[in-house]
Amino acid sequence: MDFGFTEEQELLRQSAADFLNNECPMSYVRQMMEDERGYADALWQKMAELGWMGLILPEQYGGSGLSLIDMVVVLEEMGRVVLPGPFFSTVVLGGGAVAEAGSEEQKQQLLPRIASGQFKTTLAVLEDNARWDAEGVRLRAEQLGGGYRLSGVKLFVPDAHVADMIVCAARTAEGFGLFLVDRQQAGVSISLLKTMDQTRKLCELRLDKVELGPDALLGSPGLDWDGLSRVLDRSKVALCAEMVGGAQRVLDMSVEYAKIREQFGRPIGSFQAIQHKCADMLVQVESAKSATYYAAWAVSNAAPDAALASAMAKAYCSDAYRKVSADGIQVHGGIGFTWEHDLHIYFKRAKGSEVTFGDATWNRELVARHTLD
């Protein structure tokens, strides 16, 4: 593997940074925090025109055919500005599930629409048991004639209230299935949840005897957990990239503030306690980058340790982003605790991302299991 990014990837990073700095200032983020939809159509369309929606989708389906490593570069910059909206849920979660499990006909039908920005989707996995494994999927899909009937509740589904289609994980007689559920379909009820991080809208999805045709099933009815697990592994790495970008931004803000804020006639950055704290933050950010980049390479290349690497990255980044954002608030002192300052937005994103796809404890358990295997 190459431990550095290519020239093309660095150019992609710079173009993404320039675009997001211009189009997604903190004033926009705060506006979308108060907006029920959580995104603006104008920015969504501009991202689609840049080709970001189809960045990692195969070229035959209207995508660019790039790798997860290329997506990591863009997602880092999105995390740096705390981009709100359904990009992650559509491209990484829903789009990733269709690309992984869909039949050729379903891919031809859905992926070009996702790549063009005309179609939004998401993935519903988590239930009230809060488990991100096979045992956690309790919602059953009963066979009904040639189709299926779904009843149950999914929790913390990102952007389900604006998704055109929701990919819902359910248990079937043959194993697992991923089902395409239309948001407007009879029996589907979606409600926004009150959460700490309002830059990422999360929903409760209720399915009350929702009847689906046979074409609503992605691929074959006997999808094993490994198929869904691969989707979650890619999603973990993508989320880690966001977290790394956010942590880097908090570190940059803290170092800059430590240079200009004066106490006792000297910059607070000259005090050893602040220096040590910033140094610890740097170590955590750089270590999180290393874990994320390797996991991206491992997942992109279907390495034998891909699942292990993604769990290790998520375990480390979950702790690192939370700790760095909390330390950043401490470096800033009283101003860091105010609503007017942006640090609380990063801290809340860190807390939300920490528990998504399992917190550090959950993923360390996965690391232990993979190591023993």
C-alpha positions as CSV (number, residue, x, y, z in Angstrom):
1,M,0.0,0.0,0.0
2,D,1.0,3.6,-0.5
3,F,1.1,5.6,2.7
4,G,0.6,8.9,0.9
5,F,-2.2,10.4,-1.2
6,T,-1.8,10.8,-4.9
7,E,-1.5,14.2,-6.6
8,E,-5.0,13.8,-8.0
9,Q,-6.4,13.1,-4.5
10,E,-4.7,16.1,-3.1
11,L,-6.2,18.2,-5.9
12,L,-9.6,16.7,-5.0
13,R,-9.1,17.6,-1.4
14,Q,-8.2,21.2,-2.2
15,S,-11.1,21.7,-4.6
16,A,-13.5,20.2,-2.0
17,A,-12.0,22.5,0.7
18,D,-12.4,25.6,-1.5
19,F,-16.0,24.7,-2.4
20,L,-17.1,23.9,1.1
21,N,-15.4,27.0,2.7
22,N,-17.4,29.1,0.2
23,E,-20.7,27.3,0.2
24,C,-20.9,25.9,3.8
25,P,-19.9,28.6,6.3
26,M,-21.0,28.3,9.9
27,S,-23.9,30.7,9.2
28,Y,-25.3,28.1,6.8
29,V,-24.7,25.2,9.3
30,R,-26.6,27.1,12.0
31,Q,-29.4,27.9,9.6
32,M,-29.8,24.2,8.7
33,M,-29.7,23.3,12.4
34,E,-33.0,25.2,12.7
35,D,-34.4,24.0,9.4
36,E,-36.6,20.8,9.6
37,R,-35.2,19.5,6.3
38,G,-31.6,20.1,7.3
39,Y,-30.3,21.1,3.9
40,A,-30.8,23.5,1.0
41,D,-31.7,22.4,-2.5
42,A,-29.2,24.9,-4.0
43,L,-26.2,23.4,-2.2
44,W,-27.4,19.9,-2.9
45,Q,-27.6,20.6,-6.6
46,K,-24.1,22.2,-6.7
47,M,-22.6,19.1,-5.0
48,A,-24.4,16.9,-7.6
49,E,-22.9,19.0,-10.4
50,L,-19.5,18.4,-9.0
51,G,-20.1,14.7,-9.3
52,W,-19.9,14.0,-5.5
53,M,-23.1,12.0,-5.4
54,G,-21.6,9.4,-7.7
55,L,-18.0,9.7,-6.6
56,I,-17.6,6.0,-5.6
57,L,-20.4,4.5,-7.8
58,P,-19.3,2.5,-10.9
59,E,-19.1,4.4,-14.2
60,Q,-21.7,2.1,-15.8
61,Y,-24.3,3.5,-13.3
62,G,-23.4,7.2,-13.9
63,G,-20.7,7.4,-11.2
64,S,-17.0,8.3,-11.3
65,G,-15.8,4.9,-10.3
66,L,-13.4,6.2,-7.7
67,S,-12.4,4.4,-4.5
68,L,-13.3,4.8,-0.9
69,I,-9.9,6.4,-0.3
70,D,-11.0,9.2,-2.7
71,M,-14.3,9.5,-0.8
72,V,-12.4,9.8,2.5
73,V,-10.6,12.8,1.1
74,V,-13.9,14.6,0.4
75,L,-15.5,13.5,3.6
76,E,-12.7,14.8,5.7
77,E,-13.4,18.3,4.3
78,M,-17.1,17.8,4.9
79,G,-16.3,17.0,8.6
80,R,-14.1,20.0,8.8
81,V,-17.1,22.3,8.0
82,V,-19.7,20.1,9.8
83,L,-21.7,19.7,6.5
84,P,-25.4,19.2,7.3
85,G,-27.8,17.4,5.0
86,P,-28.4,13.9,3.5
87,F,-25.1,13.4,1.6
88,F,-23.8,10.7,4.0
89,S,-27.1,8.9,4.3
90,T,-27.7,8.9,0.5
91,V,-24.3,8.3,-0.9
92,V,-22.6,6.1,1.8
93,L,-25.6,4.4,3.5
94,G,-28.4,4.0,1.0
95,G,-26.4,4.1,-2.1
96,G,-23.8,1.7,-0.6
97,A,-26.5,-0.8,0.3
98,V,-27.9,-0.7,-3.3
99,A,-24.5,-1.1,-4.8
100,E,-23.7,-4.0,-2.5
101,A,-26.9,-6.0,-2.5
102,G,-29.0,-4.8,-5.4
103,S,-29.7,-6.8,-8.6
104,E,-28.4,-5.6,-11.9
105,E,-31.8,-4.2,-12.7
106,Q,-32.1,-2.4,-9.4
107,K,-28.7,-0.9,-9.8
108,Q,-29.5,0.3,-13.3
109,Q,-32.7,1.8,-12.0
110,L,-31.5,3.5,-8.8
111,L,-27.8,4.3,-8.9
112,P,-27.9,6.7,-11.8
113,R,-30.6,8.7,-10.1
114,I,-28.5,8.8,-6.9
115,A,-25.4,9.8,-8.8
116,S,-27.3,12.7,-10.5
117,G,-28.6,14.0,-7.2
118,Q,-32.2,13.3,-8.2
119,F,-32.8,10.6,-5.6
120,K,-32.2,10.6,-1.9
121,T,-32.1,7.4,0.2
122,T,-30.9,6.1,3.6
123,L,-30.4,2.9,5.5
124,A,-32.5,1.8,8.5
125,V,-30.7,-0.8,10.7
126,L,-30.8,0.1,14.4
127,E,-33.7,-1.0,16.6
128,D,-34.5,-0.5,20.3
129,N,-32.0,-3.1,21.4
130,A,-29.2,-0.7,20.2
131,R,-27.2,-3.5,18.6
132,W,-25.3,-3.1,15.4
133,D,-25.0,-6.8,14.6
134,A,-27.1,-9.7,13.3
135,E,-28.8,-10.2,16.6
136,G,-29.9,-6.6,16.6
137,V,-32.2,-7.0,13.5
138,R,-35.5,-8.2,14.9
139,L,-37.9,-6.6,12.4
140,R,-39.4,-9.4,10.4
141,A,-40.4,-9.5,6.8
142,E,-43.3,-11.9,6.4
143,Q,-43.9,-13.5,3.0
144,L,-47.2,-12.4,1.7
145,G,-48.1,-14.0,-1.6
146,G,-45.3,-13.1,-3.9
147,G,-44.3,-10.1,-1.8
148,Y,-43.6,-9.2,1.8
149,R,-45.2,-7.4,4.8
150,L,-43.1,-5.4,7.2
151,S,-44.1,-4.3,10.7
152,G,-41.9,-2.8,13.3
153,V,-39.8,0.2,14.3
154,K,-36.3,1.5,13.3
155,L,-34.6,4.1,15.3
156,F,-32.1,6.9,14.6
157,V,-32.5,6.6,10.8
158,P,-30.6,9.5,9.3
159,D,-32.5,11.8,7.0
160,A,-35.5,9.4,6.6
161,H,-37.8,12.4,6.6
162,V,-36.4,13.7,3.3
163,A,-35.4,10.3,1.7
164,D,-37.3,9.2,-1.4
165,M,-36.6,5.6,-0.5
166,I,-35.4,3.9,2.7
167,V,-33.4,0.7,2.6
168,C,-34.7,-1.2,5.6
169,A,-32.9,-4.3,7.1
170,A,-35.2,-7.1,8.1
171,R,-35.0,-10.7,9.0
172,T,-36.5,-13.2,6.5
173,A,-37.0,-16.9,6.5
174,E,-33.8,-17.3,4.5
175,G,-31.7,-15.0,6.6
176,F,-31.6,-11.2,6.1
177,G,-33.1,-8.9,3.5
178,L,-32.7,-5.3,2.6
179,F,-36.0,-3.9,1.4
180,L,-36.8,-0.7,-0.5
181,V,-39.5,1.2,1.3
182,D,-41.1,4.3,-0.2
183,R,-41.4,7.1,2.3
184,Q,-44.9,8.0,1.0
185,Q,-46.2,4.4,1.1
186,A,-49.3,3.5,3.2
187,G,-48.3,2.3,6.7
188,V,-45.0,4.2,6.8
189,S,-44.7,6.8,9.6
190,I,-41.6,9.0,10.1
191,S,-41.0,11.4,12.9
192,L,-38.0,13.6,13.7
193,L,-36.2,12.8,16.9
194,K,-34.8,15.4,19.3
195,T,-31.1,14.8,19.4
196,M,-28.0,16.6,20.6
197,D,-26.5,17.0,17.1
198,Q,-29.0,19.0,15.0
199,T,-26.6,19.1,12.0
200,R,-27.6,15.5,11.3
201,K,-31.3,14.8,11.4
202,L,-32.3,11.5,12.8
203,C,-35.7,9.9,12.6
204,E,-38.0,7.2,14.0
205,L,-39.3,4.9,11.3
206,R,-42.5,3.0,12.0
207,L,-43.8,0.3,9.6
208,D,-47.4,-0.8,10.2
209,K,-48.1,-3.8,8.0
210,V,-46.4,-2.2,5.0
211,E,-47.0,-4.4,2.0
212,L,-44.2,-4.6,-0.5
213,G,-43.9,-6.3,-3.9
214,P,-41.2,-8.9,-4.7
215,D,-39.2,-6.2,-6.5
216,A,-38.8,-4.3,-3.2
217,L,-36.2,-6.8,-2.0
218,L,-32.7,-5.8,-2.9
219,G,-31.0,-8.8,-4.6
220,S,-31.8,-12.3,-3.3
221,P,-33.9,-13.1,-0.2
222,G,-31.0,-14.9,1.4
223,L,-28.6,-12.1,2.0
224,D,-26.3,-13.2,4.8
225,W,-25.0,-10.8,7.5
226,D,-21.7,-10.5,5.8
227,G,-23.3,-8.5,3.0
228,L,-24.8,-6.0,5.4
229,S,-21.6,-6.0,7.4
230,R,-19.6,-4.9,4.4
231,V,-21.9,-1.9,4.0
232,L,-21.5,-1.0,7.7
233,D,-17.7,-1.4,7.5
234,R,-17.5,1.1,4.6
235,S,-19.8,3.4,6.5
236,K,-17.7,3.3,9.6
237,V,-14.6,4.3,7.6
238,A,-16.5,7.1,5.9
239,L,-17.8,8.4,9.3
240,C,-14.2,8.2,10.7
241,A,-13.1,10.4,7.8
242,E,-15.7,13.0,8.8
243,M,-14.6,12.7,12.4
244,V,-11.0,13.2,11.5
245,G,-11.8,16.4,9.6
246,G,-13.8,17.8,12.5
247,A,-11.1,17.0,15.0
248,Q,-8.5,18.6,12.8
249,R,-10.6,21.8,12.6
250,V,-11.0,21.9,16.4
251,L,-7.2,21.5,16.8
252,D,-6.5,24.3,14.3
253,M,-9.0,26.6,16.1
254,S,-7.5,25.8,19.5
255,V,-3.9,26.4,18.4
256,E,-4.8,29.7,16.7
257,Y,-6.7,30.9,19.8
258,A,-3.8,29.9,22.1
259,K,-1.5,32.1,20.1
260,I,-3.7,35.3,20.3
261,R,-5.5,35.0,23.7
262,E,-3.4,36.6,26.4
263,Q,-3.4,36.1,30.2
264,F,-1.0,37.8,32.6
265,G,0.5,39.7,29.7
266,R,1.4,36.7,27.6
267,P,-0.3,34.4,25.1
268,I,-1.9,31.4,26.8
269,G,0.0,29.2,24.3
270,S,3.2,30.0,26.2
271,F,1.9,28.1,29.3
272,Q,3.0,24.6,29.6
273,A,-0.5,23.2,30.5
274,I,-2.0,24.6,27.2
275,Q,1.0,23.3,25.2
276,H,0.6,19.8,26.7
277,K,-3.1,19.8,26.0
278,C,-2.6,20.9,22.4
279,A,0.2,18.3,21.9
280,D,-2.1,15.6,23.2
281,M,-4.8,16.7,20.8
282,L,-2.4,16.6,17.9
283,V,-1.3,13.0,18.8
284,Q,-5.0,11.9,18.8
285,V,-5.8,13.6,15.5
286,E,-2.8,12.2,13.7
287,S,-3.4,8.7,15.2
288,A,-7.0,8.9,14.1
289,K,-5.9,9.8,10.6
290,S,-3.6,6.8,10.4
291,A,-6.2,4.4,11.6
292,T,-8.8,5.8,9.2
293,Y,-6.5,5.9,6.1
294,Y,-5.4,2.3,6.7
295,A,-9.0,1.1,7.2
296,A,-10.0,2.9,3.9
297,W,-7.2,1.1,2.1
298,A,-8.1,-2.3,3.6
299,V,-11.9,-1.9,2.8
300,S,-11.2,-0.6,-0.7
301,N,-8.9,-3.6,-1.5
302,A,-11.1,-6.2,0.3
303,A,-8.1,-7.0,2.5
304,P,-8.5,-10.0,4.9
305,D,-8.4,-7.6,7.9
306,A,-10.9,-5.0,6.5
307,A,-13.5,-5.6,9.1
308,L,-10.9,-5.5,11.9
309,A,-9.4,-2.3,10.5
310,S,-12.7,-0.6,10.3
311,A,-13.6,-1.6,13.9
312,M,-10.2,-0.4,15.1
313,A,-10.6,3.0,13.3
314,K,-14.1,3.5,14.7
315,A,-13.1,2.6,18.2
316,Y,-10.2,5.1,18.1
317,C,-12.0,7.9,16.3
318,S,-15.0,7.7,18.6
319,D,-12.9,8.5,21.6
320,A,-10.5,10.8,19.8
321,Y,-13.0,13.2,18.3
322,R,-15.0,13.5,21.6
323,K,-11.8,14.1,23.6
324,V,-10.3,16.6,21.1
325,S,-13.5,18.6,20.9
326,A,-13.9,18.6,24.7
327,D,-10.2,19.7,25.1
328,G,-10.7,22.4,22.5
329,I,-13.5,23.9,24.6
330,Q,-11.1,23.8,27.6
331,V,-8.4,25.6,25.7
332,H,-10.9,28.3,24.7
333,G,-12.0,28.8,28.3
334,G,-15.3,30.6,29.0
335,I,-15.9,31.7,25.4
336,G,-15.8,28.0,24.3
337,F,-18.9,27.2,26.3
338,T,-21.1,29.9,24.7
339,W,-23.7,29.3,22.0
340,E,-22.2,32.0,19.9
341,H,-18.9,30.1,19.5
342,D,-18.7,27.2,17.0
343,L,-17.0,24.7,19.3
344,H,-20.2,23.3,20.7
345,I,-21.3,22.3,17.2
346,Y,-18.2,20.2,16.8
347,F,-18.6,18.7,20.2
348,K,-22.2,17.7,19.5
349,R,-21.3,16.2,16.1
350,A,-18.5,14.3,17.9
351,K,-21.0,12.9,20.5
352,G,-23.5,11.9,17.8
353,S,-20.8,10.2,15.6
354,E,-19.3,8.5,18.7
355,V,-22.3,6.2,19.1
356,T,-23.2,5.7,15.4
357,F,-22.3,2.2,14.2
358,G,-21.4,1.4,17.8
359,D,-19.3,3.4,20.3
360,A,-15.7,2.7,21.2
361,T,-16.6,-0.1,23.6
362,W,-18.7,-1.9,21.0
363,N,-16.0,-1.7,18.4
364,R,-13.3,-2.8,20.7
365,E,-15.3,-5.9,21.4
366,L,-15.4,-6.5,17.6
367,V,-11.6,-6.0,17.5
368,A,-11.2,-8.6,20.2
369,R,-13.4,-11.1,18.4
370,H,-11.6,-10.6,15.1
371,T,-8.3,-11.0,16.9
372,L,-9.3,-14.2,18.5
373,D,-10.7,-15.6,15.2
